[in-house]
Amino acid sequence: MKVTIGGPLKLAFRPWVEGLENVPAEGAAILASNHLSFSDSFFLPAVLDRKVTFIAKAEYFTTPGVKGRMTAAFFKGVGQLPVDRSGARGAGEAAIKSGIEVLERGELFGIYPEGTRSPDGRLYRGKPGGLARVALATGAPVLPVAMIDTEKIQPPGKVMPKLMRPGIRIGKPLDFSRYQGMEHDRFVLRAVTDEVMYEIMKLSGQEYVDMYATAMKRQLSEAAKAEKEAEKAAKAALARAEKEQAEKEKAERDKAEKEKAERDKAEKEKAEKEQQTEQRRTEP
């Protein structure tokens, strides 16, 4: 990834970086980042000398065919780890287990506490399960990371990326050893997650929204659906109104034509009667 993608990526976009000295040269650490764009998982590893392992759904690695094999090779190349989302608790437990395994090998583990990309560039509430449980289970330090302007490079709907300089700020490591052995306490998990999110907010300068990004996406989706349905209903109402107007105009034209035909007929009959009367008067 660093040779085939990382080099050209840095050359083309020239990302600026602050806080590289906070990344340990060796040993386990968690990189907890905000999530603005699909490209976040490329820019962050590209600027580091060490390998960063993220998690990805297993379907990316198991799709059959040539395209599936190419996709699997790509995700393996960029350090993505397949996670099987089946089972009672799905992706959450699988992600936690995968993250612990990566850290136990003394490597860097990348995670997005928001759980999904921000729908509008704001920073959303972190999910307390994955990040906090992995940190407390392993004792690995957590490095808050802020991706800057990556969402502007390729906004939704745009095919060609915009050449601009994104930024990456890496904060000082956070130590949660005081909570060791308390990874099943939901209040502790919430406290750890909120502390990390606060540091990310300070680094990124983003507006913080105290709700989950998934909930906001659901709201936006429902709002878009409602707007689409309202637009559809408005178009249907307009079509009905136009149809009714057309029918009314046709009825008025038909009535006018009928009245005209009746007038023409009456005038014709009147003219014929007058002609007959005139003929009788002039006959010898």
Solvent accessible surface area in square Angstrom, and as a share of the most:
residue,aa,sasa,rsa
1,M,41,0.18
2,K,77,0.33
3,V,133,0.76
4,T,102,0.60
5,I,44,0.22
6,G,1,0.01
7,G,32,0.31
8,P,74,0.46
9,L,30,0.15
10,K,87,0.37
11,L,150,0.74
12,A,51,0.40
13,F,20,0.08
14,R,140,0.51
15,P,17,0.11
16,W,71,0.25
17,V,43,0.25
18,E,85,0.38
19,G,14,0.14
20,L,80,0.40
21,E,143,0.64
22,N,24,0.12
23,V,21,0.12
24,P,41,0.26
25,A,96,0.74
26,E,144,0.65
27,G,33,0.32
28,A,28,0.22
29,A,0,0.00
30,I,1,0.00
31,L,0,0.00
32,A,0,0.00
33,S,1,0.01
34,N,0,0.00
35,H,23,0.10
36,L,17,0.08
37,S,14,0.09
38,F,103,0.43
39,S,21,0.14
40,D,1,0.00
41,S,11,0.07
42,F,23,0.09
43,F,2,0.01
44,L,1,0.01
45,P,5,0.03
46,A,6,0.05
47,V,18,0.11
48,L,8,0.04
49,D,146,0.76
50,R,46,0.17
51,K,121,0.51
52,V,3,0.02
53,T,5,0.03
54,F,5,0.02
55,I,54,0.27
56,A,13,0.10
57,K,74,0.32
58,A,20,0.16
59,E,81,0.36
60,Y,75,0.29
61,F,28,0.12
62,T,100,0.58
63,T,70,0.41
64,P,116,0.73
65,G,38,0.37
66,V,97,0.56
67,K,166,0.70
68,G,2,0.02
69,R,153,0.56
70,M,130,0.58
71,T,38,0.22
72,A,11,0.08
73,A,64,0.50
74,F,76,0.32
75,F,17,0.07
76,K,133,0.56
77,G,41,0.40
78,V,5,0.03
79,G,8,0.08
80,Q,20,0.09
81,L,45,0.23
82,P,58,0.37
83,V,7,0.04
84,D,89,0.46
85,R,116,0.42
86,S,80,0.51
87,G,66,0.64
88,A,114,0.88
89,R,170,0.62
90,G,16,0.16
91,A,44,0.34
92,G,43,0.42
93,E,57,0.26
94,A,23,0.17
95,A,15,0.11
96,I,14,0.07
97,K,134,0.57
98,S,13,0.09
99,G,0,0.00
100,I,39,0.20
101,E,74,0.33
102,V,0,0.00
103,L,6,0.03
104,E,131,0.59
105,R,137,0.50
106,G,26,0.25
107,E,46,0.21
108,L,0,0.00
109,F,1,0.00
110,G,0,0.00
111,I,21,0.10
112,Y,36,0.14
113,P,4,0.03
114,E,1,0.00
115,G,49,0.47
116,T,28,0.16
117,R,109,0.40
118,S,12,0.08
119,P,44,0.28
120,D,68,0.35
121,G,25,0.24
122,R,70,0.25
123,L,0,0.00
124,Y,0,0.00
125,R,72,0.26
126,G,0,0.00
127,K,75,0.32
128,P,39,0.25
129,G,27,0.26
130,G,22,0.21
131,L,2,0.01
132,A,0,0.00
133,R,39,0.14
134,V,1,0.01
135,A,3,0.02
136,L,1,0.01
137,A,47,0.37
138,T,41,0.24
139,G,41,0.39
140,A,9,0.07
141,P,46,0.29
142,V,0,0.00
143,L,0,0.00
144,P,2,0.01
145,V,0,0.00
146,A,0,0.00
147,M,2,0.01
148,I,28,0.14
149,D,41,0.21
150,T,0,0.00
151,E,54,0.24
152,K,100,0.42
153,I,7,0.03
154,Q,87,0.39
155,P,49,0.31
156,P,138,0.87
157,G,84,0.81
158,K,126,0.54
159,V,125,0.72
160,M,154,0.69
161,P,58,0.36
162,K,125,0.53
163,L,129,0.64
164,M,45,0.20
165,R,106,0.39
166,P,0,0.00
167,G,0,0.00
168,I,0,0.00
169,R,72,0.26
170,I,5,0.03
171,G,8,0.08
172,K,151,0.64
173,P,69,0.43
174,L,27,0.13
175,D,92,0.48
176,F,11,0.05
177,S,64,0.41
178,R,139,0.51
179,Y,47,0.18
180,Q,92,0.41
181,G,62,0.59
182,M,80,0.36
183,E,36,0.16
184,H,149,0.67
185,D,53,0.27
186,R,172,0.63
187,F,141,0.59
188,V,12,0.07
189,L,17,0.09
190,R,42,0.15
191,A,44,0.34
192,V,0,0.00
193,T,0,0.00
194,D,56,0.29
195,E,58,0.26
196,V,0,0.00
197,M,3,0.01
198,Y,117,0.44
199,E,41,0.18
200,I,0,0.00
201,M,54,0.24
202,K,116,0.49
203,L,40,0.20
204,S,18,0.12
205,G,68,0.65
206,Q,26,0.12
207,E,109,0.49
208,Y,73,0.28
209,V,21,0.12
210,D,104,0.54
211,M,48,0.22
212,Y,65,0.25
213,A,0,0.00
214,T,48,0.28
215,A,22,0.17
216,M,23,0.10
217,K,72,0.30
218,R,138,0.50
219,Q,96,0.43
220,L,82,0.41
221,S,70,0.45
222,E,102,0.46
223,A,59,0.46
224,A,59,0.46
225,K,129,0.55
226,A,58,0.45
227,E,120,0.54
228,K,150,0.64
229,E,95,0.43
230,A,61,0.47
231,E,93,0.42
232,K,149,0.63
233,A,61,0.47
234,A,60,0.47
235,K,128,0.54
236,A,42,0.33
237,A,44,0.34
238,L,105,0.52
239,A,56,0.43
240,R,141,0.52
241,A,52,0.40
242,E,101,0.45
243,K,128,0.54
244,E,111,0.50
245,Q,92,0.41
246,A,54,0.42
247,E,96,0.43
248,K,118,0.50
249,E,73,0.33
250,K,112,0.47
251,A,59,0.46
252,E,93,0.42
253,R,131,0.48
254,D,66,0.34
255,K,129,0.55
256,A,54,0.42
257,E,110,0.50
258,K,130,0.55
259,E,69,0.31
260,K,112,0.47
261,A,60,0.46
262,E,92,0.41
263,R,133,0.49
264,D,66,0.34
265,K,128,0.54
266,A,57,0.44
267,E,109,0.49
268,K,130,0.55
269,E,78,0.35
270,K,125,0.53
271,A,56,0.43
272,E,76,0.34
273,K,136,0.58
274,E,97,0.44
275,Q,108,0.48
276,Q,96,0.43
277,T,61,0.36
278,E,74,0.33
279,Q,94,0.42
280,R,153,0.56
281,R,162,0.59
282,T,95,0.55
283,E,112,0.50
284,P,181,1.14
